[in-house]
């Protein structure tokens, strides 16, 4: 806990501002203790744990399949990507071969979820800077994407779509056409987004040059995902340490140089376009076939450990899984990108104005479910 | 306002025709309360996204007079949307205490109803009703926005059955 008796450089007393855990712009229940000198922040201290649900401990008392269902709730915006990493880790322990169609369906869902995450980021980031309309726009498109998810797995938010060895069910009739229409619609809406927000002078004033993260800091704090790429490091696990069948798809890894809030925002907008590109390719490549490999009903992987890393919309999402040969994992550990990206906050918040705290926090894009677990 | 509203029903009851005044006042007050429910923007976990969806473009809670307020002092309703942990529970109590009467609580989702999928966790409060009183429980993990709207309508029905005789200090005097 910060002492609120810190003195500023002239010897005057500072003000201690408590931001959160109930605050519309902390994206959940994050608490920030800010020590202020006038409007400038001398010290910022994030306090996490308000959503600590003990998921890693609970995982030890659940079967592997039940853990995929629970992984939906790690980062509830990108449930499909969490399913993905959990399924991959169990499969690495088991050593099963996944059918081709299942692989494609997994990538289709993971990329659709990336689109949903980035749409949400667009809405919330713009709203943090005072533009409510953007959020309403974003949610309009999100509902269309959620309809696609719903037609496949019956849920809007917690999908539980992945199975060890494949996926739970095949696409319903007419899905490919609907998804194609969604991609087309999204492309045209992205133009609206750019007109409404990206080119907006007020938006640029609030975000250009704010909260710069240098290349060295990115490496020192092991930041990942769009936050890392916005600072000029071209590294994407889908390309550089590829998993599943990502190597079959043609997509770019966008990079920006400045590492400020605006670049982090632009990264998401560029990645959104790349994700749409991948979705389009999957829809063309899909061929009929099996969607679930033959795996025993009760999954008991041989004793051992597996570490799998994937590129979630928030950054590098990795899972460390230890098996002792029983039906439940011995240990499950999540390398949560939100949690690790949040660590830089204390450093970049020092010396900025209060109003920029919201912009910087929003641009890092965290989900508290994943931070606290 | 307080004394007037608190004791008026009991003074009025003794006059001829007083009952009609009370029921008319009831109707008007309940109608206005039920149709301007201002919730606190209080999202805890996954359910918060369904709560926001319900507020946004497609479901548009505005048409029920539900308009989110960022401070508990302006709110009459609190959606407990998500898992309540033991660290968060005292904060929720504090927020609830800061809200002015009359105040209502909708518990949204399995986690806040009973603990849900995290029932056996060491860190989770098993039901938000252990901390604050709940008016309406909405089931689901997470509940769909339609489900939440149904919960709000149930709460409106509940409010419309209320009478000023149950207000504040009147209860004590009776």
HADDOCK unambig.tbl for C-alpha pairs under 7 A between the chains (distance, minus, plus):
assign (segid A and resid 22 and name CA) (segid B and resid 42 and name CA) 6.31 0.50 0.50
assign (segid A and resid 24 and name CA) (segid B and resid 41 and name CA) 6.29 0.50 0.50
assign (segid A and resid 24 and name CA) (segid B and resid 70 and name CA) 6.38 0.50 0.50
assign (segid A and resid 28 and name CA) (segid B and resid 43 and name CA) 6.04 0.50 0.50
assign (segid A and resid 28 and name CA) (segid B and resid 44 and name CA) 5.79 0.50 0.50
assign (segid A and resid 28 and name CA) (segid B and resid 45 and name CA) 6.84 0.50 0.50
assign (segid A and resid 29 and name CA) (segid B and resid 44 and name CA) 6.26 0.50 0.50
assign (segid A and resid 50 and name CA) (segid B and resid 85 and name CA) 6.55 0.50 0.50
assign (segid A and resid 50 and name CA) (segid B and resid 87 and name CA) 5.54 0.50 0.50
assign (segid A and resid 50 and name CA) (segid B and resid 88 and name CA) 5.33 0.50 0.50
assign (segid A and resid 51 and name CA) (segid B and resid 85 and name CA) 6.02 0.50 0.50
assign (segid A and resid 52 and name CA) (segid B and resid 85 and name CA) 6.73 0.50 0.50
assign (segid A and resid 52 and name CA) (segid B and resid 123 and name CA) 6.68 0.50 0.50
assign (segid A and resid 53 and name CA) (segid B and resid 85 and name CA) 6.70 0.50 0.50
assign (segid A and resid 53 and name CA) (segid B and resid 118 and name CA) 6.94 0.50 0.50
assign (segid A and resid 53 and name CA) (segid B and resid 121 and name CA) 6.53 0.50 0.50
assign (segid A and resid 53 and name CA) (segid B and resid 123 and name CA) 5.48 0.50 0.50
assign (segid A and resid 53 and name CA) (segid B and resid 124 and name CA) 5.96 0.50 0.50
assign (segid A and resid 54 and name CA) (segid B and resid 121 and name CA) 5.94 0.50 0.50
assign (segid A and resid 54 and name CA) (segid B and resid 122 and name CA) 6.76 0.50 0.50
assign (segid A and resid 54 and name CA) (segid B and resid 123 and name CA) 6.24 0.50 0.50
assign (segid A and resid 58 and name CA) (segid B and resid 121 and name CA) 6.43 0.50 0.50
assign (segid A and resid 73 and name CA) (segid B and resid 46 and name CA) 6.99 0.50 0.50
assign (segid A and resid 76 and name CA) (segid B and resid 46 and name CA) 5.51 0.50 0.50
assign (segid A and resid 136 and name CA) (segid B and resid 56 and name CA) 5.78 0.50 0.50
assign (segid A and resid 136 and name CA) (segid B and resid 57 and name CA) 5.51 0.50 0.50
assign (segid A and resid 139 and name CA) (segid B and resid 53 and name CA) 6.84 0.50 0.50
assign (segid A and resid 139 and name CA) (segid B and resid 56 and name CA) 6.45 0.50 0.50
assign (segid A and resid 139 and name CA) (segid B and resid 57 and name CA) 6.31 0.50 0.50
assign (segid A and resid 140 and name CA) (segid B and resid 57 and name CA) 5.66 0.50 0.50
assign (segid A and resid 140 and name CA) (segid B and resid 58 and name CA) 6.53 0.50 0.50
assign (segid A and resid 369 and name CA) (segid B and resid 45 and name CA) 6.41 0.50 0.50
